[in-house]
Amino acid sequence: MKRRPPPAPDAPRRPPWLLLVPLLLAAAAYARVLPGEFMFDDSRAIERNLALKDLGGYLGAHFLPDLLHGGRPVADLLFALDYAVGRLDPLPFHASGIAVHLLATVLAFLLVRELLRLAGAARAEGVALAAAGLFALHPMQTQAVSYLIQLAETLSSAGYLGTLLLLLRAERRGWNRAGAGWAALAWLAYLLALGAKTIAVTLPVAWLLLAAVVPGAAGRDRLLRWRQRLLLAVPFVALDALFAASTLAGIEGHTDAGFSVPGITPWTYLLSQSRVIVTYLRLLLWPSGQNVDWDFPAARSLAEPSVLLASALLLLLLGAAAWVGIRARGREGPDAAAARAGAFGVLWFFLLLSPTSSVVPLADLVMEHRVYLASLGLFAAAALGVERLLARVPGDRARRAAPALAGAAWLALAGATWHRNAVWETRLALWGDAAANSPHKARVHLGLGYALRERGRYGEAIAEYHRGLADVGGNADLEVQLLRNLGSALIYSQRLDEADAVLRRAAAIDPRSVDVLVNLGVVAQRRGDMAGAEAWARQVIALQPGQGDALQLLGIAALQRGDYAGGAALLERAVRADPDEGVRLVNLGVAYEQLGRPADACAAWREALRRRLDAAQRARTASRLAARGCGPPP
């Protein structure tokens, strides 16, 4: 049985409780987003994701199939738990996201400290503390933490860090039953990390690279031999291959990810990512000009000067890291240890970006959340560099300067993160900021138009949709979305003829768009053409049985014919299709009132006020409660 050697000396040690300082600063910097609205893809992934609204049903019918077919069931399960706590109140969702980020920070501290101890680096505790603080507080992390759908990114990252810690524990325990137990726990943690998001596929390579680059002589003696390590890696590589294959199969034919993205080949994507990664490096160095939706042109040729310069810079950085790591291998002392660990940090950055910034095209060339865990490597390398510089300062001045430097950096970053989080409080703030940074990107105008429409600023919303249509280019999917939302805004503005023309134009592009057909039914209903409204609704039902908006249209048509029982039955089905749509409960209450069921009508209207309603609908429903003697609003 392999004897576990004593831990490497680490002098001087800093109390781990000092980690509370950046954790508390991070909690304060992110507190302003706790009541923040659902953003961007949150609507699709959370607000209108019916599977998440039944926790038991999700576990029974969706979790395992999603896990086996490249989904994100671990993140979705946490969303389902948040929904069970507060329905569509954003606070539990944001609280979960912040909690996962704080957990990832703790795990980042533990992993960096462990790596530095394996390397034999000086002041491992303090350097790990500084790196974890940078990871917790840098404003580049805001998109991963404050954008709710990116819980998948932070959860997968926490699982990634936890898996590496468990693997190192297994190696220290040795090739025996205890080591096998820790390795089994690591495999389960890796399964959960992949089940949150398949960005974790690089973990086996990261683990083997760590073992090859980081340890000094004493560190190598505390770990497994290479033959044993490679055998231990087999089940992790097998799991990796399964998830990578299922993910690639799942995105086959998609226009937003994979090898079917229009206008982007693996080669042009790789060229583009050279400039993108340089942009990430700039933002990590100086986080000015952040943007939720970058208007970043794709590269077309290696001969482009910007591509050549970016590629040269990245190759130089990679080459320097490899040279430093190789040169320091086999050497002892704090400088060599810092060189090995710093080189690994740089290689970690490139390795963890490889799933999203190499040859598998993604329609969005730049997304700041992709740097979330990759940034830890650079933060660790930077902290090591500063520590080595301070070590050359004579006397004890360096010992006094290090905490002051770390504290100043943390405070500055906490302030920048708090400031950046202002855009994540409301959709209007987010898309207003994006429009200032990407004024000619059609999707930005789609988002800003939606935010304006939600606030009843229909004229401004209509103008934004027209700006988006002017910039849409040949993107048919986005054109349909803009036309659909433009038609909806025109309906709200009572410009029904214009709305009908716009929506028919959208239907000509995509005759199977359920949202477009529903809005055409609404136009017919508003015109008093209930036969037309029913016809559109039945087209929707033929495409998507049980679609709630279409059932509501059919229910309203039944009520107007005097078929109150039939209308109530259809509206009850519409409510069951999505219980958070308050307007369906309002209409159901009207049906109950017509059936002579005033208590049920009052109950439906009271429940509607707890669900999603715009300001005008909420005011009308509250007035209805008062007029019918239902008591005060809830």
C-alpha angles and dihedrals in degrees: 000000000000112000115227109236122220116273118268115263115264113191130209100020122204118211110260089223087076085078085077089074097066090035091057092043090051092048089052093046092052097040091090091067095054093099092034121135129253109270141206109320092009087090093060097036099042118004096049099025100114093186091068093054093073109053095188092045091049092053092046101042110020115025101073097038090049091048092053096044105051099269128136101246097151091059091041090052090056089048089052090052091049090050090050089055100047109357106221096347101128093213099082090046093052092043089055092049093051092046092053090050091052090049090050089051092055091048090047090055092049094048096047090047091051092049092050091049090051089051092049091238122168121250093010092168095053096043091049089049092052093048093048090050091053089048092050098046110032111117091225085076093062096089091054094046106032098039101079099211089059089070080101089065096049094042092050090047092052089049090049092053093044092050092053091049091051092047091052089049089051091051092050091050090056138221095319143089094288092050091048090053093054090045090053090052089049091052091052091048089051091050089055092046091053089044089058094049132335093233083098091076091102093065099099090052091047091051094049092043090051091053091048099046112026114048123089122209094282091044093052090053089058094055137065125277115260095253091055092044092053091050090050089051094059098086090045093051090047091053089046092053092048094053095041091052094046091048094050090047090049094055095044109130094011119135095211101052138015133029096321098066105132115250096003125098125186089257096050090044091053091049091049092050091059088067092039093055090049087053090052090051091051092050092049090051095043116005099208122133099027115173136184093213115030120201093215118165118227119242117241105185140027087228093070106113094228091051092048093050094045093047092049091050093050093046089050091051093047092045092049092051092049092047093049092047093049093044092051094047112110092015124110134209134074095284093054091044091052090047093054094045093044092049089051090051091057092046089048089057093055095040095052092048092051097089091058103023107046129057107326103090122230121189091228104065094190127038118159095210089068090074093057102107096016089065092065091074093056092044090053092047091049092049090050091050093052091046091053091049092050090047087066092057108101122239124006096309091104091054089056095040098052098067091044092052093047092046093049091049092048093049093048092049093045089055092048091048092049089050094047091049089066088083091055094059097079138011089237092056093046097049093039088057091046091050090054090053100036105027095162100047112108096210090057090058089048090055095043092047091053091049091051093046090053089058093050093253092132099159092054091045091052090051091052092051090052090051089051092051089052090057100036096101112184098332101125095182092054092044090056091050092050092047091047093052092042089054090050092051090049090052090053088050090052090241092135100161091053090045092052092051093048094047093047087053089054092047090052089058095043113013091179096058103124094196092053093049091048091052090050087054090051090052090053091047092051089051090053092248097133093165088057091046091052091048092054091045092052090052087056093048090051089056098038116015112212095024103163101216091051091048089051091053091050090048093052090048090052091050091052089052089054094251095132096163092050091045092050091050092051092046091049088055089048091053091049090051089064118356092193096068100098097189090066090057089049091056091043088055089054089053091050091049091053089050090055095253102127095163091055090046092053091047091052093050093046090050090048089061088059091054136065112302132147119241095264094048090047092052093048092048093050090051090050090053091052094045093051094047093246094142130247121329115269 
